[in-house]
Amino acid sequence: MDIAVTALIVYVIIFHVWAMVLEMFLWTKPIGRKTFGISKEDAETSKTLAANQGLYNGFLAAGLVLSLVVSDPNTAFTHKVFFLSCVALAGLYGGMTAGIRILFLQGLPALVALALLLLS
């Protein structure tokens, strides 16, 4: 079960690093606009907000990386629970407010990882 939890955490890390890159650096570029389905004008208008959101995604990824490299098992567990809970809640909120895809791409993997972690 540890392998499944770690694999899901790695997925969540990669997802959030990619989201950070898209939101902070590629928001106004064709790939960013296509990914989020926004016009060039809307991308220009919202690029500061997107960059801010990207920064938060980077912090979530950093917290999960920390949870994998910290040496104390209790501290690692606490970090995993906290950051996976944050991601799961963000995914749930995003799924309700921005688009259902967010729930499945962001929230569900974190929720499954959290459930497996708590069951192990």
Rosetta blueprint (number, residue, H / E / L):
1 M L
2 D H
3 I H
4 A H
5 V H
6 T H
7 A H
8 L H
9 I H
10 V H
11 Y H
12 V H
13 I H
14 I H
15 F H
16 H H
17 V H
18 W H
19 A H
20 M H
21 V H
22 L H
23 E H
24 M H
25 F L
26 L L
27 W L
28 T L
29 K L
30 P H
31 I H
32 G H
33 R H
34 K H
35 T H
36 F H
37 G L
38 I L
39 S L
40 K H
41 E H
42 D H
43 A H
44 E H
45 T H
46 S H
47 K H
48 T H
49 L H
50 A H
51 A H
52 N H
53 Q H
54 G H
55 L H
56 Y H
57 N H
58 G H
59 F H
60 L H
61 A H
62 A H
63 G H
64 L H
65 V H
66 L H
67 S H
68 L H
69 V H
70 V L
71 S L
72 D L
73 P H
74 N H
75 T H
76 A H
77 F H
78 T H
79 H H
80 K H
81 V H
82 F H
83 F H
84 L H
85 S H
86 C H
87 V H
88 A H
89 L H
90 A H
91 G H
92 L H
93 Y H
94 G H
95 G H
96 M H
97 T H
98 A L
99 G L
100 I H
101 R H
102 I H
103 L H
104 F H
105 L H
106 Q H
107 G H
108 L H
109 P H
110 A H
111 L H
112 V H
113 A H
114 L H
115 A H
116 L H
117 L H
118 L H
119 L H
120 S L
